Amino acid sequence: MTKKGEQTRTKILDESARLFVRKGIGATTVNDILKATGTTKGNLYFHFTGKDEIGLEVLKREKQAFMNFLDTALGGETPGQGLNNFFKAAVEKHRRQDFVGGCLFGNTALEASDTSPDFATFVVSVFEDWITKITRKIDQTQQLGQMRRDIPARNLAEMVVATIEGGIMQARLLKSEQPLQHSIGTLQKVLELKA
């Protein structure tokens, strides 16, 4: 592929990602993508078979970016500090977006779970990988005695992800970080996180 062709493909994915976060994959039309990118229908169909392929490519690309974000955000001198760093990074990430759009994966889970099996299956893999990363960090924190140990790490990780997603949804709805901050503060108390 030529450099110009690669730039066109990247622009289609970039603009589609922005549209999908704001409107949802289902509500975004090919015409929306064409308008946002300034490209032609022929150009779009040269690179992709249609909107579903664009949707899956965007999800794959965004998953990689999100996993990189998690790996960075979960860093810290101790595992517990890593969890706290992740909580702060989650708030900051959505603050930078002015609480517009929310989480592409959470949005797609709600939108596609009953109607688009390919998208739903992919999003399941994102949440599973996210929960696995949090489970490892919680397990390490429990081993050091920096967190409650009476609940299995996996169960706590599932609660963390569900609570963060709920906080993001409410923050998006209210255009305020307060619901997400409250969710995280409550999580830290329930986890008995000492780091």
NULOTOR-210806 format. One line per 10 residues: number of its first residue (from 0); their letters; for each residue x negated, y negated, z negated of N, C-alpha, C. Coordinates in steps of 0.02 Angstrom, whole numbers. Atoms other than C-alpha are relative to their C-alpha. Layout:
! residues N
NUM = a = X:Y:Z:X:Y:Z:X:Y:Z  ...
This chain:
! residues 195
0 = mtkkgeqtrt = -42:59:0:0:0:0:-44:-62:0  38:62:-4:-62:-174:41:6:-39:-65  -2:42:61:-98:-302:-93:67:-38:-2  -63:36:-2:54:-401:-36:58:46:-17  -51:-49:15:161:-244:-42:2:16:-74  4:-14:72:101:-207:-218:28:-58:-40  -26:59:34:140:-386:-270:76:-3:4  -73:0:-9:316:-371:-199:32:52:-46  -26:-54:43:345:-206:-290:-2:-22:-74  7:24:69:280:-281:-454:51:-54:-15
10 = kildesarlf = -49:53:11:390:-434:-433:71:28:-7  -66:-32:5:543:-325:-404:9:31:-70  -5:-32:66:506:-227:-564:2:-53:-55  0:53:52:467:-385:-666:67:-34:-5  -64:36:1:625:-476:-615:57:46:-19  -52:-48:19:731:-320:-631:0:12:-75  5:-9:73:667:-294:-808:33:-57:-37  -31:59:32:718:-471:-854:77:3:6  -72:-5:-11:890:-445:-778:30:56:-42  -27:-58:37:914:-274:-859:6:-15:-75
20 = vrkgigattv = -2:16:71:874:-341:-1032:59:-46:-15  -54:49:12:1000:-483:-1014:68:26:18  -66:-20:-26:1139:-402:-913:15:74:-8  -9:-72:0:1111:-216:-929:-14:27:70  15:-30:-65:1062:-97:-791:64:6:42  -63:-10:-36:1242:-58:-744:29:-64:29  -30:63:-22:1298:-239:-731:-44:-39:49  46:34:-47:1145:-294:-631:11:30:70  -11:-23:-69:1178:-283:-444:-64:-6:40  56:8:-46:1056:-263:-301:-4:-72:22
30 = ndilkatgtt = 1:71:-19:1107:-439:-249:-31:-43:-54  32:36:55:1057:-502:-422:-76:5:6  72:-12:-5:886:-424:-397:-29:-38:60  23:35:-60:869:-495:-221:-5:-75:-14  -1:72:15:916:-669:-283:-58:-18:-47  53:14:50:794:-660:-431:-70:5:31  67:-11:-28:649:-598:-325:-12:-41:63  8:36:-63:683:-696:-166:-22:46:57  20:-48:-51:648:-537:-68:61:19:42  -54:-23:-43:750:-458:70:22:70:-19
40 = kgnlyfhftg = -25:-67:13:857:-303:61:-47:52:31  46:-46:-34:739:-219:184:-63:11:-41  60:-5:43:589:-257:72:14:42:-61  -17:-37:61:678:-191:-81:5:75:15  -10:-70:-17:729:-30:5:-62:33:30  65:-28:-21:554:-9:76:-36:29:-61  36:-19:61:489:4:-103:40:49:-44  -42:-40:45:637:88:-191:60:27:38  -59:-29:-32:781:201:-142:64:-35:-22  -58:36:25:901:94:-243:-9:-23:-71
50 = kdeiglevlk = 3:28:68:942:17:-410:-17:52:-53  15:-51:50:935:182:-504:-75:15:-4  72:-11:1:755:210:-451:-36:-59:-32  30:59:32:712:32:-500:10:4:-75  -14:-6:72:797:61:-668:-47:49:-35  45:-50:31:695:218:-704:-72:-24:-1  69:27:-2:533:134:-649:-10:-54:-53  4:52:52:569:-15:-762:-3:33:-69  0:-34:65:608:101:-908:-68:33:-13  66:-32:9:445:198:-880:-53:-51:-17
60 = rekqafmnfl = 50:53:11:342:40:-871:9:-31:-69  -14:31:65:427:-36:-1023:-14:47:-57  17:-49:53:406:125:-1122:-75:-3:-15  72:2:10:218:118:-1095:-20:-64:-38  14:64:35:214:-65:-1149:22:4:-72  -25:-5:68:319:-25:-1302:-44:47:-42  45:-45:37:208:122:-1353:-66:-35:-17  61:39:14:56:8:-1338:13:-51:-56  -19:47:53:147:-122:-1444:2:35:-68  -4:-37:63:184:10:-1577:-69:18:-26
70 = dtalggetpg = 67:-20:22:5:73:-1581:-38:-59:-30  34:60:26:-59:-104:-1607:34:-23:-65  -37:26:58:78:-158:-1728:-8:43:-62  5:-45:57:59:-4:-1838:-70:4:-30  68:0:27:-125:-40:-1869:-3:-38:-66  9:34:64:-185:-92:-2040:-52:37:-41  51:-32:42:-310:-54:-2177:27:63:-34  -32:-60:29:-186:69:-2254:62:16:43  -61:-17:-38:-38:163:-2176:59:-44:-20  -55:43:23:82:62:-2284:-5:-70:28
80 = qglnnffkaa = 10:65:-30:5:-99:-2223:19:2:75  -19:-8:-70:28:-33:-2046:75:-4:10  -73:5:-5:214:-11:-2076:24:-72:-9  -18:70:10:228:-187:-2145:-20:-43:60  21:37:-60:130:-252:-1995:49:11:57  -50:-15:-52:252:-165:-1880:64:-40:-12  -62:38:15:401:-245:-1969:-9:-73:20  13:71:-18:322:-418:-1950:-4:-9:75  8:5:-73:277:-385:-1768:68:6:35  -67:-7:-30:456:-331:-1729:38:-66:-3
90 = vekhrrqdfv = -34:64:7:525:-494:-1797:-31:-51:48  35:48:-43:393:-596:-1705:16:11:74  -15:-17:-71:425:-506:-1540:68:-28:20  -67:24:-17:610:-549:-1545:7:-75:-11  1:73:9:578:-724:-1611:-26:-34:63  28:28:-62:471:-757:-1456:51:2:57  -52:-5:-51:620:-702:-1350:61:-43:-18  -56:39:25:733:-823:-1447:62:43:-12  -53:-48:16:836:-669:-1493:49:8:58  -39:-11:-61:897:-655:-1314:-20:68:29
100 = ggclfgntal = 14:-63:-34:911:-485:-1232:-3:61:-45  5:-57:46:877:-375:-1382:-53:50:22  46:-55:-16:794:-207:-1351:26:36:62  -20:-33:-61:800:-136:-1175:22:72:-12  -16:-70:12:803:41:-1243:64:8:-40  -63:-2:38:940:10:-1371:59:-19:45  -53:21:-45:1042:-82:-1241:17:56:49  -11:-53:-49:1019:58:-1115:32:61:-32  -31:-56:36:1062:190:-1245:75:-10:-6  -72:14:7:1229:106:-1277:35:1:67
110 = easdtspdfa = -30:7:-66:1262:72:-1094:3:67:37  8:-57:-45:1206:236:-1017:15:68:-31  -4:-65:33:1233:372:-1147:57:44:27  -56:-39:-25:1401:425:-1075:8:-1:75  -12:9:-72:1381:374:-894:-60:14:45  60:-7:-41:1201:390:-834:-49:49:-33  41:-50:35:1119:553:-889:-75:-9:10  72:9:-11:950:512:-810:-28:-55:-45  21:55:43:937:346:-902:3:22:-74  -9:-22:69:1003:424:-1063:-56:47:-21
120 = tfvvsvfedw = 54:-48:16:877:567:-1057:-66:-36:-9  63:36:6:735:446:-1029:-2:-39:-66  -2:40:62:789:334:-1174:-7:45:-61  10:-49:54:800:488:-1287:-74:11:-11  72:-11:7:615:516:-1251:-35:-60:-32  29:60:31:575:336:-1299:12:1:-75  -15:0:71:664:349:-1465:-36:57:-36  35:-57:31:587:520:-1500:-74:-18:-11  71:20:7:411:452:-1469:-8:-53:-54  1:53:51:449:299:-1577:7:31:-70
130 = itkitrkidq = -11:-33:64:516:406:-1719:-61:41:-20  59:-40:14:365:521:-1706:-57:-44:-27  53:46:23:244:374:-1724:14:-25:-71  -19:24:67:339:307:-1875:-4:56:-51  5:-57:45:350:481:-1951:-72:11:-23  71:-10:18:161:500:-1945:-23:-53:-50  22:54:44:135:331:-2027:32:7:-69  -35:-10:64:265:367:-2162:-32:58:-38  31:-58:31:189:538:-2196:-67:-20:-32  65:23:26:17:458:-2218:10:-44:-62
140 = tqqlgqmrrd = -15:45:55:92:325:-2332:23:40:-62  -23:-42:55:180:457:-2437:-59:38:-31  58:-38:25:18:558:-2452:-42:-42:-47  39:45:42:-66:405:-2528:40:-26:-60  -41:22:57:78:378:-2650:23:-73:6  -20:70:-10:122:209:-2573:73:-8:19  -69:0:-21:302:257:-2537:36:58:-33  -39:-55:29:441:365:-2604:-14:65:37  16:-66:-30:412:551:-2574:57:50:-4  -56:-47:10:582:626:-2614:42:10:63
150 = iparnlaemv = -35:-8:-64:645:608:-2435:-52:15:53  50:-17:-52:557:690:-2287:-17:-59:45  24:55:-42:454:573:-2178:42:-8:62  -40:4:-62:555:616:-2022:67:-34:-14  -65:31:17:719:568:-2107:-9:-75:-11  13:71:12:645:403:-2165:-16:-36:65  17:30:-65:575:369:-1991:63:-12:42  -63:9:-37:746:396:-1913:39:-59:-29  -34:56:32:818:274:-2040:-33:-66:19  36:61:-19:682:146:-2000:20:-22:70
160 = vatieggimq = -16:18:-70:717:153:-1813:72:-23:6  -71:20:-3:906:146:-1836:11:-68:-31  -8:64:34:892:0:-1956:-29:-57:41  31:51:-43:773:-97:-1844:45:-14:60  -44:10:-58:886:-69:-1693:63:-38:-19  -60:36:23:1039:-126:-1792:-16:-73:-15  21:69:15:945:-280:-1853:-12:-40:63  11:33:-64:892:-321:-1675:66:-18:33  -66:12:-30:1071:-305:-1614:35:-59:-34  -33:55:36:1137:-421:-1750:-37:-66:12
170 = arllkseqpl = 39:60:-13:994:-545:-1723:17:-28:69  -19:21:-68:1037:-549:-1538:69:-32:0  -69:25:2:1221:-575:-1575:4:-69:-31  -4:63:37:1192:-716:-1699:-54:-50:20  56:42:-21:1035:-787:-1614:-37:-27:-61  33:17:63:951:-785:-1784:-42:59:-23  42:-55:26:810:-686:-1862:25:26:-67  -22:-18:67:903:-677:-2027:24:73:-7  -23:-70:9:993:-510:-1997:-58:50:5  57:-45:-7:831:-427:-1941:-45:-4:-62
180 = qhsigtlqkv = 40:9:61:735:-500:-2089:33:35:-60  -36:-32:55:870:-440:-2209:-4:76:6  4:-72:-11:869:-266:-2131:-68:26:-20  68:-21:16:680:-255:-2149:-12:-4:-75  9:7:72:682:-320:-2328:33:57:-38  -35:-55:31:810:-189:-2375:-37:66:12  40:-60:-17:709:-54:-2285:-59:7:-47  60:-3:42:554:-99:-2384:18:20:-72  -22:-19:67:651:-83:-2547:21:73:-3  -22:-69:-1:732:82:-2499:-59:48:8
190 = lelka = 61:-42:-9:564:152:-2442:-44:-1:-61  44:11:58:486:89:-2604:-72:-8:24  65:11:-32:342:30:-2495:-42:-46:-43  43:38:46:200:-29:-2606:-57:-35:35  58:29:-34:74:-79:-2474:13:-72:20
